[in-house]
Amino acid sequence: MVKVKRAIISVSDKEGIVDFAKELASMGVEIISTGGTYRLLSENGVKVKEVSDLTGFPEMLDGRVKTLHPKVHAGILARRDLPEHMSAIESMGIQPIDMVVINLYPFKQTVLKDGVTFDEIIENIDIGGPSMIRAAAKNYRSVAVITDKDQYSDVLSELKTDGGLSEKLLSRLMAEAFITTANYDAMIASQMYPRFCEGYPKSFPVPSEKVEDMRYGENPNQTAAFYRDPFTPGTTVAKSVQLHGKQLSYNNILDLDKALDICMDFEKPTAVVMKHTNPCGLASDDNIYDAFMTAYNVDPLSAFGCVICLNRNCDVKTATEISQHFVEAVICPDYEEGAVEIMEAKKNIRLLKTGSPIGPSERHREPKIKKVQGGILVQSDEDVPIDPANLKVVTNRAPTAEEIHSLLFAWKLAKHVTSNAVVYVRGERAVGIGAGQMSRVDSAKIATMKANEPTQGCVMASDAFFPFRDGVDEAANAGVTAIIQPGGSIRDEEVIQAANEHGMAMVFTGCRVFRHG
């Protein structure tokens, strides 16, 4: 049990600090503070000592040096269970500090300010705060370290009830303190390294802040939480606002993220129908209603329980149609008047708005991270734009202008389908989607099987090369007239020959868009 006699308080986020300090003072705790926190507490009638009175040394260098002093750090770090420690600080006239209440300079908020300069960012890197937090956390059996206003009530409760703080609470506060400093350093590193270095760093810090704990993970037996990167610009699920429906599930977020990712590729009104991280419908049209109707009807059987992304505001007509189906979630820039009310009749449907456009201009590419047992994989999120003029025609017949238009649409779809991906497209809509198979020919067969309309006259896209001609033969059986694929197989000639035999046009992109999962 730690009795709190002296506390040092220095906070940037001052919400709740006056009431907290008054409670401490009422229990006889001596309070030491710095700068703006000292002024705020003094103005509100809290008896408080300035840190310079403690150290005998004034703040200097525009406040860069305030608490970096032995009378602060020795008071925090001295182990109460070691007589030699206590004797050492007593001989130097240093009194123990039993509580450190710190939240750090607003580095994140500074970075996110419009027009911020690099010098401003640098000045908002806290030095003394993390030093005191780490010192108190290291000596947690003797010192309480408080880094978040949400901790105030638990601390006051124990002080009032028990007259001191338990090791259980002190241990929890210590662990949360190291999370605070680790994430703070991760935020700084994430901003500095890309400015001045190339390649991947020796370790990969990821700044994050919790959005919420989730009801469960992929399955009910798994726990889960959702975090966001505070610095990611552009339109994201993590920054979206939920307007209606029960809490998003782990799987909802995966599908929403993937659906949003697809919609970001298209300028025209576009709808994506997502199921289990693969699109089961995609269409662009002159208006969002027609785009949605076409996308949903690509594979209405699979669309049961789907997630929908619209890259235009959801109007009443589209909302009315969506409300006729079992849909898990909808995400779009916003909803026209009356649209939310129509869909709210389904109490469980989740309705999200991004509040910002969904399209290529709002896309931000950042490293993709995947956790594996005992490590992480990090890769760039590259997208190689395809210039129609650079498509390599490898067959006797070149594709028509209409086929090229459809092939490019199909290529955009294929790169979002889990491998081995084969998609059939007509115009600007999906017709059949084959995903996640161990062999490419099976994906071609599934694309044919899943089509909800005749596939005659469609084009095909494949996310990677054809290892054998059988995928091309299967496409020919489905009536496909043109194929877009990366090329690069040792059997390219065999595959090209198959296309020629069937009178197909085939183009190579020279780049692969394979997604392992």
N, C-alpha and C positions, 0 to 999 in steps of 0.2 A: 504494500500500500504506500503510495507516494502522497505526502502532505504538500500542498502547494502554498508556499510562502511568498515567492517572487516570480513574476511572469514578465516576459518581454513580448510586446505586441507591435507588429509592423505589417500592415496589410494594404494591398492595392485595392482589392474589392472590399469596401468598408460596410457592406450590407450586414446589419446585425451586430456589428462590433461594439457599438456604444452600449447596447443592452448587455452584451456578454461581459464587457469590462466592468460595468456597474455591478453586476452580480458577483464578479470576482472581488471587487473592492469591498462589497458588503460583507464578504467572508474574511476580510482582513488581508487579502493578497496585495502585496506591493507591486505596482505596475510601472514598467519602464517602456518607453516608446520612442519613436523616431518621426521626424518630419511631419508630413500631413496627418498621420495617425495621431501623433502627439497633439497637434493643434485641434483635431476633431474631438478627442477625448477631453481635453482641457475645456473647450468651449461648451461641452455638455456636462460639465460639473464633475468629471471623474478625476480623482486625485491621481496624478501621474508624474513620473520623473522622466526627464529627457535623457536619452542615452548618453549624451555628451557629459551630463552630470555624473553618470556612472563611470565613464572611461576617463574623465578629466581631459578629454581631447575633442575638439570641435569637429563637426561634420566638415568634409572638405571635398574638393574636386567635383563641385556641383552635386554633392550628395553621393558620389560614387563610393566614398569611404565613410561609413557611419558605424557599422557594427563589427568591422574586421579589427578586433582588438582583444588582447588576452583577458581583459576583465569581463568580456562577454563570453568568449569561447571557453575559457577555463572554467567559468561559472557554470556553463552548460555541460562540459565534458568530464568534469571531476566525478569519479565514481564514489558514491556515498558509502559503499561497502569496503573501500580501501582507505585505512587510516592515513597512509602516506599521501594519498591524493588530497584528502581533506586538510591535512596538516600543511601541504604545499600551498594550497590556495589561501589558507588562513594567514600563512606567513607573508603573503603578498597583499593582504588586505582585500582579497576577492571573496565575494559572497556567492553561494550557489544560486543558480537560476533553475527553477523547478518546472517552468512551463514556457514553451516557445509557441507563439501564435503568429504564423506567417502565411500569407498568400503572395504569390510572386508578381513581379512587374507584368503588365498586360502585353506580353510579346505577341501572342496570337492576334489580339485585337489591333495591335499596331500594324502588323503585317497586312491585315485585311482592310486597313483604312485606304480610302481613295487618295491617290496622289502621295502616298507615303514615300519618304526618301530612305535610302539605305542607312544614312547616319541616324535617322530616327529609330530604325529597326535596331541598330547596334546599341543605342542608348537604352533600349527597353529589354536588354539582356540583363537579368538580375544576377548579381554576384553574392552580395551579403545574405540574401534570403535563402538560396540553396545551401550556402555554407552553414547557416544556423540550423536549417532543417536537417541536414545530414548529421550535424553534430548531435542534435537532440535525439534523432532516430538511433544513432549509434549508442547513445547512453539511455536508451528507452526505459530501462528498469528504474531509472532515477528521475527522468525528465519526460514530461508529456509534450508531444509535438502535434500541433493542431494546424492543419493545412487547408481546411475547407469549412465554410460556415455551416455546412450540414452536420458537422461534428460537435458544434457548440452545445446542443441540448443534451447529448449523452454525457459530455464532460460535466456540465452543471448538475445533472441528475445524480451522478455518483458523488460529486463533492458535497452536495446537500444531504444525501442519504447516508453516505459512509464517512464523510469527513476527509476523504482522500480518493485516489484513483487506483483501481485494481490493476494487477499485472496483465490480466486478460484485455482490458481496454487499452492499456499502454502498448501492448504488443500489436493490437489491431491498428492503433494510430501510427505506430512505427512502420508497419507494412504499407499502409496507405501513403505515408510520407515518401517512401522510396518510389512508389508508383508515380507520385506527383513530380519528383525531381527527374525521374527517368523519362517521363513523357515531355517534360519541359525541355530537357536536353535533346530529345528526339525532334521536337518542333524546331529548335534552333538548327540542328544538324540538317534537317530536311530543307531548310532555306539556304544554308551556307554552301553545302557540298555542290549542288547543281550550278551555283553561280561561279565557282572557282575550280571545279574539278571535272574530269571526264571519266566515263566508265562507271563501274559499280564500286561502292566503297567496301572496305574490309569487313565491316559489319553493316547490317541494314536496319537502321532505326525507323520505326513507323509511328508517326504521331497519330494519336487517336483520342476521341472522347466518346463516352458511352451515350448512345441514343436511348437505349432501354434494355432491360432484361426481357427475354422472350418467354412465352409460355412453355416452349420446348424446342428442340432442334429439328432435324430432319424426321425424327421419330419421337414419340412421346416419352421414351426412356432416356432421351438425351437432353441435357440442359444447353442453353444457348443465350447469347447476348448480341446486340447489334451496336457496332461502333462506326463512327464516321471520321474521315480525315478532315480536320477543320480548314485545310488550305486548298482543297480541291475546288477549282473554279468550275463554271459551267453548270449545266443542268444534271442533277443526280437524284436518285431515289432518296439518298440520305438527307438531302435538303428539302425534299417534298413535304407538303402539309397534308395530313390525313383529315378529310372532312366528315367521313362517316364510316361506320362499320367497326367490327371488333378488331382487336389488336392484330397487326400483321404477323404472319408466321415466318419462320426461317425460310421455308420454301417459297412463300409469296415474294419475299425480298429478292431471292435468287431469280425468280421468273420476271419480276418487275424490272430488275436491273438489266436482264438480257433483252427484254422487250424494248426497253428504252434505248439500249445500245443499237438495236436494229433500226428503230425509227429515226435515230440521229443521222442515218445515212441518206435520208430522202428529203427532198425539197417539196415535192408535191404532197397534197393531202394523202396520208398513208396510215393504215391500220395494221397492227400486228396482233395476232392471237397466239398466245404462248402457253405451252403445256410442258412441264417438267424440263425446263431450260432449253426446249427446242420449239421453234415456231411451227404451229400446225396450220397457220394461215397468214398470208401477207398480200396486201394489194395497195396500189396507188390509184387515185382517180381524181376527177375534177373537184370533188367535195368529199368531206369526211364520212358522210352517211354512206355513199356508194362504196367508198373504200372499205368501210367496216363490213358492210353486207357481203361484199365479195370475199374479203379475208375470212370472215366467219364460216362461209359456206365452202371454203376449200376442203375442210375436213370437220364437219359439224359433230361427228361422233367423238373425235378426240377433243373437241373444244369444250366438252362438258367439264365444268370446274376450271375454266381457263383464267388467265390473266390477260388483260387487253391494254395495249398502248395506242393512243391516238396522238398524232403530231399536230393536231388542231384542237381548238376548244370543242368540247362535247356539246352539241346542240340538243334541243328537245327531241327532235326526230330520232337521232342516234341513241339518246338515252332511253327512249321508249322501246326501241328495238333491243338494246342491251338488257333491259329489264325483263324481257321475255325468256331469257336464258339463265342457266345457273353459271354465274361468273364469280370468281373469287375476288378479283380486284380490277380496278380501272385506274390508269394514270394518264394524264393529259395536261396541257398547259393550264387550262381553267375550264369552267363549266358555264354555259350560258344560263340566263335566268330561267328557273323552272326545271333544269335538267337534274340537279341534285335531288330535288324533291321527288321526282319520278322514280329515281333509282333507290331512294331511301325506303321505299316500300319493302325492299329486300333488306331486312335488318342486318344480315351478315356480310353483305357486299362491302368491300373496302373501296372508298373513293379517295383518290389522291390527286392533288394538283401540284405541278412543278412551280407554277408562278413565273415561269420563264419559258422562252421558246424551246421547242424540241426540233433540232435540225443540225446540220453540219457546223454551223457557226457557233453552236453552244457546246460542241464536243471538246472535252479535254482529255488528252491521252496521257496516262500515267503508268508506271510500272505495274505489271500484273504479278500478284504474289499468290503462291499456292503452298500451303503447309503440307509437308510430307513427314513421315515418322522420323523424328530426330533432326529435322532441318527444314529449310524453306527453299523454294524455287522462285526466282525473280526473272521476269523477262520484259522487254519493251512491248508496248502496245502499238506496233507498227501497222500502218495501212498503206499499201501500195496502190495509188490511184491508177486506174486503167484508162489509158487514152485509146479510144477506138482506132486512131491512126496507127497505133503501135501494136495492134493485135496481129499475130503472125498466122496468116492463112496457110494451112498445111495440106489441104485437100484439093482435089481437082476443081471443086466448086467453091467459090467464095460465098459467104453469107450475104443475103440481101440486106438492105438498109433496115428493113423491118425486123429481120432476124437479129441483126447487131443490137438494135434497141432492146429487144427481149433478152438477148444473151447478157448484156451488161446488167440488166435488172436481176437476172438469174444469178450472176456472179456475186452481187451484193447480198443476195439471200444465202447462197451456199456458204459464204464465209462465216455465217452465224449459226450454221447447223452443225451439231456434233458429228464428227467423222464416223465412218466414211460417209461423206455427205454427197447425195445426188438429188438434184431438184429439177422438176419440170415446170416451165413457165410459159405462159401465153400472154403476150403484151406486157402489161405491168401488174400481173397477178400470178401468184403461185397456183399450180394445178396439182402437183403431187410432190411430196417431200419424203425422201428416204434417209434415215439418220441412224447413227450409232451402231452400225453393223460391223462385223469382223471382216467381211469381204464386200468389195465395192459392187459386185454384180447383185448381191442380195439387196443392197440399198436401191439399186435401179429397179429391181423387182418390186420392192416395197413402195417406191414412188409411183409405180404403175398401179399397184393394188390400192393405194390410198387415194388416188385421184377420184374426185367426185364428178368428173365430166370426162368425155373422150379426150385422150391425150394426142390424138392425131394432129400434127401441125405444131406441136410444142417444140420448144428448145430445151436443151439440158445444160446444166452446169455441174461440174465435179470439182470438189475442193482440192483434190490432189490428182496425180496422173492415174491413168488406167494401167494396172499391171498386166492385164490381158485384154484381148479383144471382146471377151464375153459381155462386159458392161455395155459396149457399143452395140453389140448384137441385140441385147435386151432393149436398149433404147430404140433401135430400129423397129423391133416388134411392137413397141408402144406408139410408133408413128412419129418419133422425134425427127426433126429435119436439120437441126444444127446443134453443135456441141461447143462449149467453152470449157477449157481445162488448162492446167499449168504446163503439161508436157514434161518431159524429162525421164520417161521410163526407158529401160533398155529395149522394150518392145514397142516403142513409139511407131516404128514403121508398120508393124503388124496392126496396131490400132488404127493408124491412118488408112491402111489398106481396107480395113473393115468399113470405115466410114465411106470410102470411095465406092466400095461394092454396093453400099446402101444408098448412094446418091446424096449423102449428107455433106454439109459444110462443117468444117472443124477449125477452130482457132486456138492457138496457144497464147497464154498470158505471160508465161515465163516466171510466174510467182505462185507459190502455194499458199492456200488459206485454210489449211488443215487445223482443226481444233480437237485435241485429244480428249477433252472432257472438262 
